[in-house]
């Protein structure tokens, strides 16, 4: 089976933005009267943002803020931080550039909303992805397979010929449910071994050819 496309998660996989999310959550939720810890942040890694807002609201005193206001403040703070600076995960940018050089189709499939993705894209080389699927552009977010199935359909490739690169359990489950081969590079959470899944410590050793080998 040939490599049809590589489908990238963004937060924690391509860019090291999970710590930005954690800092913003702890500061903002604390200012609203919630007790929110790094462990709480870890439980939401890879979650759909609509689900995350509901969890945040459940921890804030009633009447302190509306869900819409919280979402806007949280998103604005993260976007502002990402516009200023982005740190790439080890090996991620090199692998992405190598794939583009070999004209392997690539998609960005993120639980983050389009406004957050747009804050990250200027830090990347021009035209890094053929397709982008944002969290607010699908009906059901990860771990549902819809985001990855949508990306594969837009690229015109069989999901079984795709490699999904993820850092979270929810993302890995979404990739598996879509029928793709999953390369998991955990940062904050442990991702178990599974069929058609490779768990690695870093993306640094990976090349387009090693991804092709996974599907052979």
N, C-alpha and C positions, 0 to 999 in steps of 0.2 A: 504494500500500500504506500503510495507516495504522499509527501507532505503537501497538503493543499493550502494551509494557512496556519499562522500562529496568532492566537487570540490572547491579548494581554490584559490582565487586571492592572489597575493603576496604583491605588493607595497601598503602600507596603510591599508592592511587587516591582513596579517600575520606579516609583519615587518613594522616598522614606517619609511619607506624609502622616503616617499613623501617630507619630509623636506630636505632630502639630495638632492633630485632632484631639489627642489626649490632653495636651496643655490647655486648649480652648475649652474643652468640656469641663475640666476640673475647675478652671477659673470662673467660667460663666455660671455653671450650675451651683458652685459654691456661693457666688454672689446672690443667687436667688433662694438661698436657704437649704439647698440639698447637700447631703453628704455623698460625695462622688470620688471614687478612688481609681488608681491605675488598674486595679483588678476589674472594676466596673467597665472601664474602657476596653479592656481585653475581651470581655464578653460580647462586645458589640463589633469587634473587628470583622469586617466583611459584610456587615448587615446592611440591608436596604435602609435608606435614610428615613423613609416613612415609618418603618418599624422602630428605628432609633428614637425618633421624636416622641413616640408613645412611651417608650421606656423612660426617657428623660422627664416627661411630664408626670409620670407616676411617682417620681422621687422629689418633686418640687411641691412646696406647700400650695394648697388650693387657692387660686385667685392671684398668685404671684405674677403670672404671665400666661398669655394664651399660647396654644401650640403653634399658631402661625407666627406670632412675635418671636417665640423661642427659636423656631427654625430660621427665621430671617437673621436674627442676631448671631446664631451659631454659624450659619453659612457665611455671613459677611465677614466674621472674624477669621475663619479658615481661609476664605478666598483672599483676604488682604495679606495674610501670612504667606500664602503660596505665590502671590504675585511678586513678593519681595525676593524670595529665595526658594529654591527647590534642591533637595539633595537626592541624587539617584542611588538606588540600591546597587551594591557591588555587582558588576558584570552586566547589569541590565542594559545600559546604553550601548555598550560594545556589541552585545548580542542583537539588539534591535538594529543597529547600523549594519551589522554583517548580514542580517536577513534582508534588509532593504537593498544592499549591494547585490545580493543574489536574486533579487526580484521575487522573494517569497512574500505573498500577500500577508499583511498584518492588520489586525483590528484592535482597537482599544475598547474593552468592555468593562465599564466601571459602575459600581453602585453609587458613586458620586454623581451629583447633578451636573448638567452641562456647564453651568456657570463656573463650577470648580475645575472641570476639565479645561475650560478655556483659560483659566489662570495658570495652568501647568504647561499647556502647549507652547507658549512662547519660549520656554526654557529648552525645548527640544529642537533638533535640526528640522529644516523645512519639510513639510509633508511626510511625517513619520508613519502615518496610518492611512490605509485605504478606506477604512470604515471606522466610525466611532459610534458606540451605543452607550448612552448615558442612563443613569438610574431613573431619571424622570422621563425617559423615552420608551419605557416598557411598562406593561401592566403589572407584571409580577417580577420582583427582583430576586437576586440570589438568596437562598439556594435553589430556587426554581430555575430550570434550564432555559427559560425564555430569553434572557439576555444573550447567551451564547448561541442559541438556535437562531436568533435574529441576526447576529453578526455573520454566522455561516451562510445564512440565506442571502444576505446582502452581498456577500463576496461570491456567491454562486458555487460554494464548495460543500462537499459532504462533511458533516460534523465529525464523522469517524476518521476523516483525513486531516483533522485539525489537532494542533497541540495547544492546550490551554495552560497559561502560566499564572499561578495563583499563590497567595500567601496565607489564605484563611481556609478554615473548614467549610464555611458556607460557599465560598467561591469554588473550592475543589469539588464539593458536592454538586454544584451547578454544572461544572464542566463534565463531570462523570455522567450526570443525568442527561446531558446533551449528547453523550456518546463520544466525546472527545478523549484523547489521551491527555492526562493532566501531569504537568511538572509542578510540584509543590515546593516552594521555597519559604518555609515558615520563619517568621520573625518573632511575633509576640505569642503565638499559640502553637501547640503541637498538632501536626496533621498526620493521621495514621496512614500506614501503607494500605493499598487497595489495588484491585486489578486495574490494569492500564493506568497506573499512577507511579511516578518516580518522585521520591522525596529527596531533595538535595539541600545542602547547607548554604550553597551560594550558586548564583547563575554564572559565575566567572569561568568555570571549566566548559560551559556549554557553547556549542557552535551550531550553525545550520545543519551541518552533516550529522552531528550527534542527535539532533532532533529528528532528522530523517531516519536514523537508525532505530529510533524508538518505534516507528511505525512499520518497520520491515519484519 
